[in-house]
Amino acid sequence: MDTSVLIQTFTAVFVMADALGNAPVFLILTKGMEPAERHQIVDRATVVATVVLLVFAFGGRFVLEYLHISLASLRVAGGLLLLLIALDMLRGELDTPVAEAGRDVAITPLALPLLAGPGTLTTVMILMADSPNAHISVVVGILSAMVVTWLIMRQSARIDRWIGPEGAIIATKILGFLLAALAIEIGSEGIRELFLM
């Protein structure tokens, strides 16, 4: 078990899932529902997001090989994508998805793209490819991050009352700053591979 890979994976997945920032969105999407219904939606959304992340972590490399995309190119693209998401978090310009009538909000927009968005999928692919001898650490990092996210989302009503709108904004900005740093790290590594090696 590689602790550094586990921590990096946990941090990346947890930050991008942004459970604290998404708690108000979740409450809006489930307005008028009973607590038991909300809990079922959180359970389903977390399971779907976790499965999708694990599929991309293990199968993403084959997709890249089929499309002849180098890992360095993916790192640069992933770093840019994460940086854009981080900048939106820092500026408070993340779009709030609107639930359509008849749509299962657990699948979309909660699981995809809120909990497992393009940035998260790209990141788990990169982390898995970067850690050929530490796949268990990446998997444990993903599972740990999603369990913590599940716990937070389950308590979203309490957390929303406790931290209030200002607290949610502060949490999102802090997470956005951490994500920006991670994005620069991933992107710069890809640039070094493409142009300096």
N, C-alpha and C positions, 0 to 999 in steps of 0.2 A: 504494500500500500504506500503510494507516494503522497505524503501529506500536502506538499506544496501544490501538486496538481489537483488534489481534492479541494483544497481551499480556493484555488483559482476558479475551478469549475463551479463550486458552490456560490462564490461571490458573483460570477458572471451571470449565472442562471437566476439567482435570487434578485439581483439588481434589475435585470431586464424584465423579470416577471412583475416587479414593482407592485407587490401586494398592497402596501400602504397607500400608494398613489392610486391604485385601481379600486380600492375599497369603496370610495364614493360612487365610482362608475358602476360597480357591482350593485350597490344599493339602488341606484337609479334603474338599472336593468331589471331588478327584481321587486320593484315598488309594488306594494299591495299583496305580496306573497307572505304566506305564513313562514315562521322560522324553519319548520321542518322542510318545506319546499326549497327554501334558500340553501339549506344544508345539502339537500340532494343535488342541487345545481352545482354547488362548490365541489362536491365529491366527484360528480361526473366530469366537470371541467378539468379538475386536477388530474384525473386518471387519463383523460384524452390527451392533455398537454404533455404528460409524462411519457406516454406511449409514443407520441409523435417525436418528442425529443430523442428518445432512445433509438427509434427507427432511423432518424437522421444521423445520430452519432455513429451507428454501426454501418448504415447503408450509404451515407453521403459520399464516402470515398469512391465507391463504385460508380456513382453518378458523375463525379468529377473525372474519373478515368475515361468513362464513356464519352463525355463531352470534350475531352482533351484540355481540361482546365487544370493548371498547376496549382499546387497548394499555396505558393507564394502569391499568385494572382487572387486566390480566394481570401488570403489574409489581408491584402490591400483593400479588396472590395468589402470584406467583412468589417475591417477597421473603419472605413469611410461610412458604412451603413450604421455602425454602432455610434460613431461620432455624431452623425445627423440626429439619431434618436436621443443621444445625450444632450445635444444642443437644444432640441425641442423640450426636453425635460427641464433644462436650466432656464429656458425662456418662458416656460409654462404654455407652450403651444401645441401640446399633444392633442390630437383630435379625439373627441369623445364619440365612440361609435354609437349609432342609433339602432336599437333592436326593431326588426320588422315584425309585423303581426304574423303569428304562426311559426316563427323561427325559434329553434331551441337555443336560447341564449347561452346554455352551458357549452355548446360546441362552438358557435360563433355569435358574438365576438369574444366571449370570455376565454375559452381554451385557445382559440385561434382568432385573432392574432394577439390578444392581450397577454396571456400567460406564455404562449409559445409563438412568438413573432418571428419574422425573417431574421432579425439580428440574433436571436437566441439560437435558432436552428443553425445559422452559419457558425456561430461560436462553438457549439458542441461538436460540429464536424471538424473544426480546426483543432480543438483541444484533443479530440480523439486521435486525429492524425498526428499531432505533435507528441503524443504520449503512447507510442506503440507498446511499451512495456508497462503501462499504467492504466489500462482500460478499466480495471476494477475501480480505480480512484476516480475516474471520470464518471462512471456509472453511479458510484456512491455519492459523488458531488451533486449530480443531477437529482437523484432521489432525495437527498437531504434538503436541497433547496426547494424542491416541490412539496416536501412534507411541511417545512416551515411556512411556505406560501399558503398551503392548505389550512394550516392552523390560524394564520392571520386572516385569511378570507372568511373562515368560519366565524371569527370574532369581529367581522367588519362593522357591524352595527355598534358594538361597544367601542371599538377603536375610533370610529368616526365621531362618536359622542365625546370620547376622551381627548383626542388630539385636536378635534375641530378642523375647520377648513384651513386655517393658517398652519396647523401642524402638518397636515397632509402636503401642503405646498413646500414646507421646509424639508420634509422627508424626501419628497420627489427631487428637490434641488440637490440635496446631499447625495442621493443615489445617482443623479445625473452627473455630478462631478466625478464620482468614482467610476462610472461607466465611461466618461470621456477619457480618463486616464488609461483605462483598460483598452479602449479603442485605439489610442495612440500607440500603446505597446504592441498590439497585434498588427496594426498597419505598418509601423516602422520596421518590424521584423520582416514583413513581406517585402517591403521596399529594399531592405538590405539584401534579401535573397535574390530579388529580381535584377538589381543593378550593381551590387558590390561583390557578388560571389561568382 
